[in-house]
Amino acid sequence: MAAHGFHYPWYKREDTDAFFALFQNNIANFVIIAITMLGMDFPPEIVFGQVLPGAAVAVMVGNFYYAYSATRLAHKEQRSDVTALSYGISTPVMFVFLFGVLLPAKQLTGDATLAWQVAVAACFISGAIEVLVSLVGRFVQRHLPRAAMLGAVAGVALTFIAGEMLFKTLEMPVVGLLVLGITIVGLVARVSMPFKLPTSLFAIVLGTVMAYLIGDAGGERFSDAFTHLGFYPLLPNMAWWEGMTLLFGALLAVLTVVLPITLYNAIETMNNVEAMEAAGDRYDVRECQAVDGVGTMIGALFGGVFPTTVYIATVGAKWMGAGRGYSLMNGAVYALATMLGLIAALAAIIPVSVVAPILVFVGISMIATAFQANDTRYYPAVALAMLPYFANYVSTRFNRGAEEVVSGISSAIVVMGQGAMFMAILLGAMTVCAIDHRFKKAAVFALVAAGFSFVGLMHAPALAFNAAPEFVMGYLAMALMFMYFALARPAPR
């Protein structure tokens, strides 16, 4: 029976910090999407009238559902400190759809509208696949060690979030370092800000004002901000259906990108749900994967082309003490801001260096959780699972423009970065099993890695049979080595 007087607030002060962290994180992705697609010669009416509204619908649906899910958990456990899961577009997935789906479709068709329709169809199929993957979500979660999953997430956090955002922070040293200092004092040391303002809000307002006062941000930002204001209704369309014919015809090669990145997305959701359980809130991973798939499909029905996922920022929100209010606010504000063209306007006014330090905090909170949630003997597994994302980050960010430089550092960077999530989890899992002297299970993970390499889910640019033969042989050698020790040493009781 529910305890008398239990109250789970709709909104509290801490939700403001979490809202700004999640909102700015998604804004960064939306701005990258807009700039990149415009650079590919997609017309503004598709970018601002279809793609961003479709993405906003997906974000709204997911955030509202996860606020409901948090409410259900809070009442079930009679806890008022439950934090809703964050939800948005995964940065690595976003880049894959930009350069692995949209760009090839544009190059092959020579038509922006057809390319967009193909990408919408691919996004819809990705959501459907994730719903199917959700059927085995619990099984995978039970059999993958926590150190491996959280270590893989920490690798993403260190490179794509904390590392990249620290670079952005220092692009305006005076402003960026000030905001970083405020973030450390307010969110890490938990010291109250002047006038009892939420740390994120105080940092953004002060940082933005200072950027204009010292001339780091010019007045032209304001004029740019008003160029995309207007009304972009959130309306469904049939682009997903119209793109199916092309996707399963002349552009079938584009579809081969969808399966591995969808599996990545499902695993990212699983990892982030696992991280949230370690932080104190237990959600059903199978339900979350299904919700992410449905949210992606709904976004595609409205013209969106990017799959959505439980966001890596969730633990950061938990650390901030957020509840469900930040999720409700994020969904509502995103829908309104997209319809009115305010996202592009806000992104133009507020310098990236002002919001980047907040995202640095989100990244370091994920890294800290990966270690805090595991026994010290598993720290090597966590650290090893983080490493593939160094290669993934370098190859993703630099290989297109400086292939000779990347290959000059090491010929393994690109192949190590391909399927980095799978490599991170499997290497971490093998290490955990070796630490526990469960060598038969380690051999199984090595065989899985060999299978993934054989079909191109790891160490290959696309799905194909015998895609990475040298890696297949390497993982098979590891499996034989583990089996030798399994036979030489009995498993612990």
C-alpha positions in Angstrom: 0.0 0.0 0.0 1.3 3.5 -0.8 2.6 5.5 2.1 0.4 8.4 3.2 1.8 11.8 2.2 4.1 10.6 -0.5 4.8 13.3 -3.1 6.8 13.2 -6.3 7.2 16.8 -7.5 6.4 17.7 -11.1 9.2 20.2 -11.1 12.0 21.2 -8.7 14.9 23.5 -8.7 17.4 20.8 -9.7 15.4 20.1 -12.8 16.5 23.5 -14.2 20.2 22.5 -14.2 19.4 19.1 -15.8 17.1 20.8 -18.4 19.8 23.1 -19.6 22.4 20.3 -19.7 20.0 18.1 -21.8 18.6 21.0 -23.9 22.0 22.3 -24.8 23.3 18.8 -25.6 20.4 18.3 -28.1 20.8 21.8 -29.4 24.4 21.1 -30.3 23.3 18.1 -32.3 20.5 20.0 -34.0 22.9 22.8 -35.0 25.4 20.3 -36.4 22.6 18.6 -38.3 21.4 22.0 -39.8 24.9 23.2 -40.7 25.9 19.8 -42.2 22.8 19.3 -44.3 22.8 22.9 -45.6 26.5 22.3 -46.5 25.3 19.2 -48.5 23.0 21.5 -50.4 19.8 20.3 -48.8 17.3 23.2 -49.0 16.3 25.0 -45.8 12.6 24.0 -46.3 13.7 20.3 -45.8 16.2 21.0 -43.0 14.1 23.4 -40.9 10.6 22.4 -42.2 11.0 18.6 -42.1 14.1 17.1 -40.5 14.3 19.3 -37.3 10.5 19.2 -36.6 10.6 15.4 -37.1 13.5 15.1 -34.7 11.7 17.3 -32.2 8.6 15.1 -32.3 10.7 12.1 -31.5 12.5 13.9 -28.7 9.1 15.1 -27.3 7.5 11.7 -27.4 10.5 10.0 -25.7 10.9 12.6 -23.0 7.2 12.6 -22.1 7.2 8.8 -21.9 10.2 8.7 -19.7 8.7 11.3 -17.4 5.7 8.9 -17.1 8.1 6.0 -16.5 9.9 7.9 -13.7 6.5 8.7 -12.1 5.6 5.0 -12.2 8.9 4.0 -10.6 8.7 6.7 -7.9 5.2 5.6 -6.8 6.2 1.9 -7.0 9.2 2.4 -4.7 7.8 5.4 -2.8 10.9 7.5 -3.6 10.8 11.1 -4.5 14.4 11.1 -5.7 13.8 9.2 -8.9 15.3 10.8 -12.0 13.7 10.4 -15.5 15.8 9.0 -18.2 17.3 11.5 -20.6 16.4 11.1 -24.3 17.7 12.4 -27.5 19.8 11.9 -30.6 23.0 9.9 -30.1 26.0 11.8 -31.4 27.8 8.9 -33.0 24.6 7.7 -34.6 23.9 11.2 -35.9 27.2 11.3 -37.7 26.7 7.8 -39.3 23.3 8.9 -40.6 24.7 12.2 -41.9 27.7 10.7 -43.7 26.6 7.1 -44.1 23.0 7.5 -45.2 22.2 11.1 -46.2 25.4 11.9 -48.1 25.6 8.7 -50.2 21.8 9.0 -50.9 22.4 12.6 -52.1 25.4 11.6 -54.2 23.6 8.6 -55.8 20.3 10.3 -56.5 21.5 13.9 -57.2 18.2 15.0 -55.7 17.9 16.4 -52.2 14.2 15.5 -51.8 14.8 11.8 -52.8 17.9 11.6 -50.6 15.8 12.9 -47.6 13.0 10.4 -48.3 15.6 7.5 -48.4 17.0 8.7 -45.1 13.5 8.9 -43.5 12.8 5.3 -44.7 16.2 4.2 -43.3 15.3 5.9 -40.0 11.9 4.2 -39.8 13.5 0.8 -40.5 16.1 1.5 -37.8 13.3 2.1 -35.2 11.5 -1.1 -36.2 14.7 -3.1 -35.9 15.3 -1.7 -32.4 11.8 -2.7 -31.3 12.7 -6.3 -32.4 16.0 -6.1 -30.6 14.2 -5.1 -27.4 12.9 -8.7 -27.2 16.3 -9.9 -26.2 17.4 -6.8 -24.2 17.1 -8.4 -20.8 19.0 -11.5 -21.8 21.9 -9.4 -23.1 21.9 -7.2 -20.0 22.1 -10.2 -17.7 25.0 -11.8 -19.5 27.2 -8.7 -20.2 29.3 -7.6 -17.3 28.6 -4.1 -15.9 32.2 -3.1 -16.1 32.2 -3.8 -19.9 29.0 -1.8 -20.6 29.9 1.2 -18.4 33.4 1.2 -19.7 32.2 1.5 -23.2 29.9 4.4 -22.2 32.8 6.0 -20.4 34.8 5.8 -23.7 32.1 7.8 -25.5 31.9 10.3 -22.6 35.6 10.8 -22.5 36.0 11.5 -26.3 32.8 12.7 -27.9 31.4 14.6 -24.8 34.0 15.6 -22.1 37.0 15.8 -24.5 35.3 17.4 -27.4 33.5 19.9 -25.2 36.6 20.8 -23.4 38.1 21.7 -26.8 35.1 23.9 -27.5 35.4 25.4 -24.0 38.9 26.7 -24.7 38.1 28.2 -28.1 37.1 31.3 -26.0 39.6 30.9 -23.1 38.4 33.8 -20.9 34.7 33.0 -21.2 35.1 29.2 -21.4 37.4 28.9 -18.3 35.1 31.1 -16.3 32.0 29.0 -17.1 34.0 25.8 -16.5 35.0 27.2 -13.0 31.3 28.0 -12.3 30.4 24.5 -13.4 33.0 22.9 -11.1 32.0 25.0 -8.1 28.2 24.6 -8.6 27.8 21.1 -10.0 30.9 19.2 -8.7 31.5 21.0 -5.4 27.7 21.7 -5.0 28.1 25.3 -3.9 25.1 27.6 -4.2 25.2 30.3 -6.9 24.4 34.0 -6.3 20.7 34.8 -6.0 20.1 31.0 -5.6 20.1 30.6 -9.4 20.6 27.2 -10.9 24.2 26.7 -11.8 23.6 26.0 -15.5 21.4 29.1 -15.9 23.8 31.3 -14.0 26.8 30.0 -16.1 25.0 30.5 -19.4 23.7 34.0 -18.7 27.0 35.2 -17.2 29.1 33.5 -19.9 27.0 34.9 -22.8 27.0 38.4 -21.4 30.8 38.4 -20.9 31.3 36.9 -24.4 29.6 40.0 -25.9 31.2 42.5 -23.5 34.8 41.4 -24.3 34.1 41.0 -28.0 34.5 37.2 -28.3 31.0 37.2 -29.8 30.1 39.7 -32.4 26.8 41.5 -33.0 26.3 39.7 -36.3 25.1 36.7 -34.3 21.9 38.5 -33.5 21.2 39.3 -37.2 21.9 35.6 -38.1 19.6 34.5 -35.3 16.5 36.0 -37.0 17.0 34.6 -40.5 15.4 31.3 -39.7 12.6 32.4 -37.5 9.1 31.4 -38.8 6.5 28.8 -38.3 7.4 25.1 -39.0 4.3 23.0 -38.1 4.8 19.5 -36.8 2.9 17.5 -39.5 3.2 13.9 -40.5 4.0 13.0 -44.1 4.5 10.0 -46.4 8.3 10.5 -47.0 9.1 7.3 -45.1 6.9 5.3 -47.5 8.1 7.0 -50.6 11.7 6.4 -49.7 11.1 2.6 -49.2 11.1 1.9 -53.0 14.5 3.5 -53.5 16.0 2.1 -50.3 15.1 -1.5 -51.3 16.1 -0.9 -54.9 19.0 1.1 -56.3 20.1 2.3 -52.8 20.2 -1.1 -51.1 23.8 -0.5 -50.1 22.7 2.3 -47.9 20.5 -0.1 -46.0 23.6 -2.1 -44.9 24.6 0.8 -42.7 21.3 0.7 -40.8 21.7 -2.7 -39.1 25.0 -2.2 -37.3 24.2 1.3 -36.2 20.8 0.2 -34.9 22.5 -2.5 -32.9 24.9 0.1 -31.6 22.0 2.3 -30.7 20.2 -0.5 -28.8 23.4 -1.3 -26.9 23.9 2.4 -26.1 20.4 2.4 -24.6 21.2 -0.7 -22.6 24.5 0.7 -21.4 22.9 4.0 -20.3 20.0 2.1 -18.5 22.7 0.0 -16.8 24.5 3.2 -15.7 21.2 4.6 -14.3 20.6 1.4 -12.3 24.1 1.8 -10.9 23.2 5.3 -9.9 20.1 4.1 -8.1 17.1 4.0 -10.5 16.2 0.7 -12.1 14.4 0.8 -15.4 13.4 -2.1 -17.7 16.0 -2.2 -20.5 13.7 -4.1 -22.8 10.9 -1.4 -22.4 13.4 1.4 -23.0 14.8 -0.2 -26.2 11.2 -0.6 -27.5 10.3 3.0 -26.5 13.4 4.3 -28.3 12.5 2.3 -31.4 8.9 3.5 -31.4 10.1 7.1 -30.8 12.4 6.8 -33.8 9.6 5.5 -36.0 7.3 8.3 -34.9 10.0 10.9 -35.6 10.3 9.4 -39.1 6.6 9.7 -39.7 7.1 13.5 -39.2 10.1 13.7 -41.5 13.0 13.0 -39.0 16.0 11.1 -40.2 17.9 10.4 -36.9 17.3 7.5 -34.5 16.9 8.4 -30.8 18.1 6.7 -27.7 18.2 6.9 -23.9 20.8 9.6 -23.6 24.2 9.3 -22.0 23.5 12.5 -20.0 21.1 10.6 -17.7 23.6 10.0 -14.9 24.6 13.7 -15.1 20.9 14.6 -14.4 20.9 12.1 -11.5 23.9 13.7 -10.0 22.3 17.1 -10.3 19.3 15.7 -8.3 16.8 16.1 -11.1 13.4 14.4 -11.1 10.8 14.2 -14.0 10.3 18.0 -14.5 13.5 18.4 -16.7 12.3 15.7 -19.1 8.8 17.2 -19.4 10.2 20.7 -19.9 12.7 19.5 -22.5 10.0 17.8 -24.6 7.7 20.8 -24.5 10.3 23.4 -25.1 11.8 21.4 -28.0 8.5 21.1 -29.8 7.8 24.8 -29.4 11.3 26.0 -30.2 11.4 23.9 -33.4 8.0 25.1 -34.6 9.1 28.7 -34.2 12.6 28.3 -35.5 14.0 29.3 -32.1 16.6 26.5 -31.9 18.6 28.0 -34.7 18.2 31.5 -33.2 19.3 30.4 -29.7 22.2 28.5 -31.1 23.3 31.6 -33.0 23.1 33.9 -30.0 24.8 31.7 -27.4 28.4 30.8 -28.1 29.3 27.1 -28.0 32.1 27.9 -25.5 29.5 29.0 -23.0 27.5 25.7 -23.0 30.4 23.4 -23.6 31.6 23.3 -19.9 28.3 22.0 -18.7 28.6 19.1 -21.2 32.1 18.5 -19.9 30.5 17.9 -16.5 28.0 15.4 -18.0 31.0 13.5 -19.5 33.1 13.3 -16.4 30.0 12.2 -14.3 29.7 9.3 -16.7 33.4 8.4 -16.4 33.2 8.6 -12.6 30.1 6.4 -12.5 31.8 3.7 -14.6 34.5 3.3 -11.9 32.3 4.0 -8.8 29.7 1.3 -9.8 32.3 -1.4 -10.1 34.6 -3.2 -7.7 38.2 -2.0 -7.8 39.4 -5.3 -9.3 37.4 -4.5 -12.4 39.0 -1.1 -13.1 41.3 -2.6 -15.7 38.3 -3.9 -17.6 36.6 -0.4 -17.5 39.8 1.3 -18.7 40.3 -1.2 -21.5 36.7 -0.8 -22.7 37.2 2.9 -22.9 40.1 2.7 -25.4 38.4 1.8 -28.7 36.7 5.2 -28.6 39.9 7.0 -28.9 40.3 5.3 -32.4 36.6 5.9 -33.2 36.9 9.6 -32.3 40.1 10.1 -34.3 38.8 8.3 -37.4 35.4 10.0 -37.2 36.7 13.5 -36.7 39.8 13.5 -38.8 40.0 10.7 -41.3 37.8 12.4 -43.9 40.1 15.4 -44.1 43.5 14.0 -43.2 43.6 10.3 -44.1 47.4 10.3 -44.6 47.9 11.8 -41.1 45.6 9.3 -39.4 47.1 6.3 -41.3 50.6 7.6 -40.5 49.9 7.4 -36.8 48.8 3.8 -37.1 47.1 1.7 -39.7 44.9 0.2 -37.0 43.1 3.5 -36.1 40.3 3.3 -38.6 39.6 -0.4 -38.3 39.7 -0.2 -34.5 37.2 2.7 -34.6 34.8 0.7 -36.8 32.3 -1.0 -34.5 34.0 0.6 -31.5 31.0 0.0 -29.2 31.1 -3.8 -29.9 34.9 -4.0 -29.5 34.8 -2.0 -26.3 32.1 -4.2 -24.7 33.5 -7.5 -25.9 37.1 -6.7 -24.8 35.8 -5.4 -21.4 33.7 -8.6 -21.0 36.7 -10.8 -21.8 38.7 -8.9 -19.2 36.1 -9.2 -16.5 35.8 -13.0 -17.2 39.5 -13.4 -17.1 39.7 -11.5 -13.8 37.1 -13.8 -12.3 38.9 -16.9 -13.9 35.8 -17.7 -15.9 37.8 -18.5 -19.0 35.1 -20.5 -20.8 32.8 -17.5 -20.7 35.8 -15.3 -21.9 36.2 -17.7 -24.8 32.5 -17.3 -25.7 33.0 -13.5 -25.9 36.0 -14.0 -28.0 34.0 -16.2 -30.4 31.3 -13.6 -30.6 34.0 -11.0 -31.5 35.2 -13.3 -34.2 31.7 -13.6 -35.5 31.1 -9.9 -35.5 34.4 -9.4 -37.4 33.5 -12.0 -39.9 30.2 -10.3 -40.9 31.6 -6.7 -40.7 30.0 -5.5 -37.5 33.5 -4.8 -36.2 36.8 -3.7 -38.0 35.1 -3.3 -41.4 33.4 -0.3 -43.2 30.3 -2.3 -44.1 28.5 -5.6 -43.7 30.0 -8.4 -45.7 31.1 -12.0 -45.4 34.7 -12.5 -44.3 34.9 -8.7 -43.9 37.9 -8.6 -41.5 39.7 -12.0 -41.8 42.8 -11.1 -39.8 40.7 -9.9 -36.9 38.6 -13.1 -37.1 41.8 -15.2 -36.8 43.0 -13.0 -33.9 39.8 -13.4 -31.9 39.8 -17.1 -32.6 43.3 -17.3 -31.3 42.2 -15.5 -28.1 39.3 -18.0 -27.8 41.7 -21.0 -28.0 44.0 -19.3 -25.4 41.1 -18.8 -23.0 40.0 -22.4 -23.5 43.5 -23.6 -22.7 43.3 -21.9 -19.3 39.7 -23.0 -18.8 40.9 -26.6 -19.1 44.1 -26.1 -17.1 42.4 -24.3 -14.2 39.0 -25.2 -12.8 36.4 -22.5 -12.6 35.9 -20.8 -9.2 32.9 -22.0 -7.2 
